[in-house]
Amino acid sequence: MRLIHLSDLHLGKRVNEFSMIKDQRYILGQILRIIKEERPDGVLIAGDIYDRAVPSIEAVGLFDDFLKKLADAHVQVFIISGNHDSPERLAFASELIERSGIHIAPVYDGSVCPVSLRDAYGAVNIYMLPFIKPAHIRSIFPEEDVDTYTAAVRTAIDHMDIREEERNVLVTHQFVTGAVRSESEEISVGGSDHVDAAVFGAFDYVALGHIHGPQHVGRACIRYCGTPLKYSFSEARHRKSVTIVELGEKGDLTIRTEGLVPLHDMRELRGTYEELTDKKNYGGTAVDDHIHITLTDEEDVLDAVGKLRVIYPNLMRLDYDNKRTREAREITGGEEVEKKTPLGSVQDLYEQQNGQPMSGEQTAFVEALIEKIWEEGL
C-alpha cells in the first residue's frame, strides 16, 4: 500500500505581505506530477489546507483545482482540518465530494469512522482526526477527565474502534512532544498543547500536520511531512519534500521522500550595502528569490528597501546588524523576546514592573487564563 503524505499547504498565505499564491500553484503542480509518477493508493493531507479560517477566493479556487486534478487521477484523498482551518467550511458538501474519492473529515463529534483500502495483505484503515482542543473533547465527553492535549487526543483515540490486528493509519494535526518548531508556527501557553507520542501506539503510521519542518517524533512511524514551501526565514535551510509511505504486511513500513523545488527559494543575505549591490557579488545568482537582507553598515542607507528591490525584486525583509542595533538588543532582550511563550512574556513584564517574580499562585492564575483564551480562540 503506497500513500503520499502532505500537510500545511497554508493556501492564501502572505509572507511579509507578499502573496504566495503563484508559488503555491507552482508547487501543487509539482506535487501532482509526483503523484502521477508514484501512482499512490491514497493521498493524506494532514490539515492547515488554508492559512485562515475564512480563506481568500484565490485560495479556495486553487484548492478546488487541486482536488479536481486529484479526482481525475482516480486517487483516494483523505483530508482533515488543522488549527488554521474552519472545519465546518472545509467539510462543506463532503458527502457529495466523497463520490469522487475525496474524503474530508467532518466536524469532530466524538466518532471517527475509518475508510478502508485493501491490498494483497488485507485492509489498511485510514482514521481522520481533525485538530482538537481539550475544551472541545470535554464538551463531547463530559464524564472524561480531559485537562491536557494529551488527554484530549487519547480520549478521541480510545473512542475509535481500532482493529489492531490490521494495519491502521491516523491522519491528525497536533503538536507532538519533541518536535522542532519554526517561527511561523503558533506558540501556545507554556507548551500546554503538547501531545505525548505514546497515545499513538495502536497505529502503524501517523501522518501528522502542524509542524513545518519534516521530521520523525518518538518513533519512525510518527512523522511530520512538513510544509511544501518555506513560510518563514527560520525555514530557509529546510529541504522541502513529499513523504511517500509504503505499508507491506503488518509491521513492515518504508518511508522515503521526494524533494520539491520552489518557484522562488527563500534566502538570507548579509553584508554592506556596497557589497550587496556590487554585480560581481550578485551576478548569476537567483536574485528573484524571496530574500532577507541584513545590512552591516553603521549608518542607515536612505531608502535601502527601494534601492535594493531594483536588484532583488522579492526582498521581503531588511534589517541592520551594527553597533547601534546590538546595543538595542542588549537593552530589550532583542530576538529572545520573539521566542518567549505568552506566559514567559507576562512573567517578564510583571518582574520588570514589580521588582520581583510572580508567585506560584499568580503564575497558575495567568497560565489558566491564557490557556482558556488559547482553547476557546477568544
C-alpha positions in Angstrom: 0.0 0.0 0.0 1.6 3.3 -1.1 0.5 6.6 0.5 1.6 10.1 -0.1 1.6 12.4 3.0 1.1 16.1 2.7 0.2 18.8 5.2 0.2 22.5 5.9 -0.4 23.9 2.4 -1.5 27.2 4.0 -3.1 28.3 0.8 -3.6 32.0 0.6 -0.7 32.7 2.9 1.1 36.0 2.8 4.7 36.1 4.0 6.0 39.6 4.9 3.0 40.9 2.9 4.0 39.0 -0.2 1.3 36.8 -1.7 2.4 33.2 -2.0 -0.4 32.1 -4.4 1.8 31.9 -7.5 4.4 29.9 -5.6 1.7 27.6 -4.2 0.2 27.0 -7.6 3.6 26.1 -8.9 4.4 23.7 -6.0 1.0 22.0 -6.2 1.7 21.3 -9.9 5.0 19.7 -8.9 3.1 17.6 -6.3 0.6 16.5 -8.9 3.5 15.3 -11.1 5.0 13.3 -8.3 1.5 11.7 -7.6 1.2 10.8 -11.3 4.7 9.2 -11.2 4.2 7.4 -7.9 0.6 6.2 -8.5 -0.2 6.0 -4.8 -3.3 4.3 -3.4 -4.0 7.3 -1.3 -3.0 10.9 -0.6 -3.1 12.1 3.1 -3.5 15.8 3.7 -3.0 16.5 7.4 -4.6 19.8 8.0 -4.0 23.6 7.5 -5.3 23.5 4.0 -5.8 27.2 4.2 -3.9 29.9 6.1 -7.1 31.4 7.5 -10.5 30.1 8.7 -12.1 32.3 6.1 -9.8 31.8 3.1 -9.5 34.1 0.1 -11.3 33.4 -3.2 -7.9 32.8 -4.8 -7.0 30.2 -2.1 -10.4 28.4 -2.5 -10.1 28.3 -6.3 -6.5 26.9 -6.1 -7.6 24.1 -3.7 -10.7 23.4 -5.8 -8.5 23.0 -8.9 -6.0 20.7 -7.0 -8.9 18.5 -5.8 -10.3 18.2 -9.3 -7.0 17.1 -10.7 -6.6 14.5 -7.8 -10.1 13.2 -8.6 -9.2 13.0 -12.3 -6.1 10.9 -11.3 -8.5 8.4 -9.6 -6.6 8.5 -6.3 -8.3 8.3 -2.9 -7.7 11.5 -0.9 -8.0 11.9 2.9 -8.3 15.5 4.2 -8.6 16.9 7.8 -8.8 20.4 9.1 -6.0 22.0 11.0 -5.9 24.8 13.6 -5.9 27.4 10.8 -8.9 25.9 9.0 -12.6 26.2 9.7 -13.7 22.5 10.0 -17.3 23.4 9.1 -16.3 25.3 5.9 -13.7 22.7 4.9 -16.3 19.8 5.2 -19.0 21.6 3.1 -20.6 19.2 0.7 -18.1 16.5 1.8 -20.7 13.7 1.4 -21.2 14.7 -2.2 -17.5 15.1 -2.9 -16.8 11.7 -1.4 -18.3 10.1 -4.5 -15.1 11.3 -6.3 -12.9 9.6 -3.8 -12.2 12.8 -1.8 -12.7 12.0 1.9 -13.0 15.1 4.1 -13.2 14.7 7.9 -16.4 16.2 9.3 -16.5 18.4 12.4 -15.4 16.1 15.2 -18.4 14.9 17.1 -16.8 12.0 19.1 -16.8 9.4 16.4 -14.3 8.6 13.7 -15.3 6.1 11.0 -12.3 4.8 9.2 -12.1 4.4 5.4 -10.6 1.0 4.5 -8.3 0.4 1.5 -7.2 -3.1 0.5 -4.1 -4.7 -0.9 -2.6 -8.2 -1.0 -2.0 -8.1 2.7 -5.6 -7.1 3.6 -7.1 -3.9 4.9 -5.4 -0.6 5.7 -7.8 1.5 7.8 -7.4 5.3 7.5 -8.6 7.3 10.5 -9.1 11.0 10.2 -8.9 13.1 13.4 -9.1 16.9 12.8 -7.3 19.4 15.1 -8.9 19.2 18.6 -8.6 21.0 21.9 -9.3 19.8 25.4 -12.4 22.1 25.7 -13.9 20.5 22.6 -13.4 17.0 23.9 -14.8 17.9 27.4 -18.0 19.1 25.7 -18.4 15.8 23.9 -17.3 13.5 26.8 -18.1 15.4 30.0 -17.6 12.2 32.0 -13.9 12.0 30.9 -11.0 13.8 32.8 -9.6 15.9 29.9 -7.3 18.6 31.2 -4.4 18.4 28.7 -4.0 18.0 24.9 -2.5 14.5 25.5 -5.7 13.5 27.4 -7.9 15.0 24.6 -6.2 13.0 21.9 -6.0 9.9 24.0 -9.8 10.2 24.7 -10.5 10.6 21.0 -8.4 7.6 20.1 -10.0 5.5 22.9 -13.4 6.1 21.3 -12.2 4.7 17.9 -13.0 1.1 17.1 -9.4 0.1 16.1 -8.8 -3.4 14.8 -5.2 -3.7 16.0 -4.6 -6.9 14.1 -5.0 -4.9 10.9 -2.9 -2.0 9.6 -4.1 1.3 10.8 -3.1 4.8 9.7 -4.0 8.0 11.6 -4.2 11.4 9.9 -4.1 14.2 12.6 -2.9 17.7 13.3 -1.3 18.3 16.7 2.0 19.3 18.3 3.7 16.1 19.4 6.2 16.5 22.3 9.8 16.7 21.0 9.0 18.2 17.5 11.2 21.1 16.4 9.2 24.2 15.7 9.7 27.1 13.3 8.9 30.8 13.7 5.8 30.7 11.5 4.0 28.2 13.8 1.7 29.2 16.6 3.0 29.0 20.1 0.7 28.2 23.0 1.0 28.9 26.7 4.0 27.2 28.2 3.9 24.3 25.8 0.4 23.2 27.0 -0.5 22.0 23.5 2.0 19.1 23.7 0.7 15.6 22.9 2.7 12.6 24.1 3.7 10.3 21.3 2.7 7.3 23.4 -1.0 7.9 22.6 -0.4 6.7 19.0 0.7 3.2 19.9 -2.2 1.5 18.0 -1.2 2.9 14.6 1.2 1.6 12.0 1.7 5.1 10.6 0.7 8.5 12.0 0.5 11.3 9.3 1.0 14.5 11.2 0.4 18.1 10.3 1.1 21.4 12.2 5.0 21.5 12.3 6.7 23.0 9.2 10.0 21.0 9.3 9.9 17.4 8.1 10.8 15.1 11.0 10.0 11.9 12.9 8.9 12.2 16.5 9.4 9.4 19.0 9.1 6.5 16.6 9.8 6.3 12.8 6.1 5.8 12.1 5.1 9.1 13.7 6.0 11.7 11.1 5.6 15.3 10.2 6.0 15.7 6.4 6.4 19.5 6.7 5.2 22.3 4.5 5.7 22.1 0.7 7.0 25.6 0.8 9.1 27.7 3.1 6.9 30.2 5.0 9.5 32.0 7.2 13.2 32.7 7.1 13.6 30.3 10.0 12.9 27.6 7.4 15.5 28.9 4.9 17.6 25.8 5.4 14.7 23.3 5.3 14.7 20.8 2.5 11.0 20.6 1.5 9.7 17.3 0.2 6.7 15.0 -0.2 6.7 12.0 2.1 6.0 8.6 0.5 4.9 5.8 2.8 4.9 2.1 1.8 3.0 -0.3 4.0 3.7 -4.0 3.5 2.4 -6.7 5.8 1.7 -5.7 9.4 4.9 -4.2 10.9 6.6 -3.6 7.5 6.9 0.1 6.9 9.2 2.0 4.5 9.3 5.8 4.3 11.1 7.9 1.7 10.9 11.5 0.4 10.8 13.1 -3.0 12.3 16.6 -3.0 10.3 19.7 -4.0 11.9 22.7 -5.8 10.1 26.0 -5.3 9.4 28.7 -7.9 11.3 31.1 -5.6 13.6 29.9 -2.9 14.0 31.7 0.4 17.5 33.0 1.2 19.2 35.2 3.7 22.0 37.6 2.6 24.3 39.6 4.8 26.8 42.4 4.1 27.2 46.1 3.5 25.1 48.0 1.0 28.1 48.4 -1.3 28.8 44.6 -1.2 25.2 43.6 -1.9 24.8 46.0 -4.8 28.1 45.1 -6.4 27.3 43.0 -9.6 30.3 40.7 -9.0 28.6 39.5 -5.8 25.1 39.1 -7.1 25.6 38.5 -10.8 24.5 35.0 -11.8 22.7 34.3 -8.5 18.9 33.8 -8.2 18.1 37.5 -7.4 14.4 36.9 -7.7 14.3 34.5 -4.7 12.5 35.6 -1.6 15.2 37.5 0.2 16.0 38.6 3.8 18.9 41.1 3.8 20.9 42.1 6.9 22.9 45.2 6.3 26.1 45.7 8.4 26.6 49.4 7.6 27.0 51.5 10.7 24.8 54.3 9.1 21.3 53.6 7.8 21.0 53.7 4.0 18.4 56.1 2.7 15.5 54.2 1.0 17.5 51.0 1.3 14.5 48.8 0.5 13.5 50.6 -2.6 17.1 50.7 -3.9 17.8 47.0 -3.1 14.5 45.9 -4.8 15.9 47.1 -8.1 18.3 44.2 -7.8 16.3 41.9 -5.5 12.6 42.4 -6.6 11.3 39.9 -3.9 13.2 41.5 -1.0 10.8 40.6 1.9 12.7 41.8 4.9 15.5 44.2 5.7 17.3 44.8 9.0 20.6 46.0 10.3 23.3 44.4 12.4 25.7 47.1 13.7 26.8 48.6 16.9 23.6 50.5 17.4 21.3 47.5 16.9 23.4 45.2 19.0 23.3 47.7 21.9 19.5 48.0 21.5 19.1 44.2 21.6 21.1 44.0 24.8 18.8 46.5 26.4 15.5 45.0 25.3 16.4 41.3 25.1 16.1 41.5 21.3 15.5 38.3 19.5 14.8 36.4 22.7 11.5 38.3 23.1 10.1 36.8 19.9 10.9 33.3 21.2 9.1 33.6 24.5 5.8 31.9 25.3 2.9 34.2 26.3 3.3 33.1 29.9 7.0 33.9 29.8 6.3 37.4 28.4 3.8 38.1 31.2 6.3 36.9 33.8 9.0 39.2 32.4 6.6 42.2 32.4 5.5 41.5 35.9 9.0 41.3 37.2 10.1 44.5 35.4 7.2 46.4 36.9 7.2 44.9 40.4 10.9 44.1 41.0 10.1 40.5 42.0 8.9 37.4 40.2 5.3 36.2 40.1 4.2 33.9 42.9 3.2 30.3 42.2 -0.5 31.3 42.7 -0.2 34.2 40.3 1.6 32.1 37.7 -1.1 29.4 37.9 -3.9 32.0 37.5 -2.2 33.6 34.4 -1.5 30.2 32.9 -5.1 29.1 33.3 -6.3 32.4 31.8 -4.0 32.2 28.8 -4.9 28.5 28.3 -8.6 29.4 28.4 -8.1 32.0 25.7 -6.0 29.6 23.6 -8.6 26.8 23.9 -11.6 28.9 23.1 -9.9 31.1 20.4 -11.1 34.3 22.1 
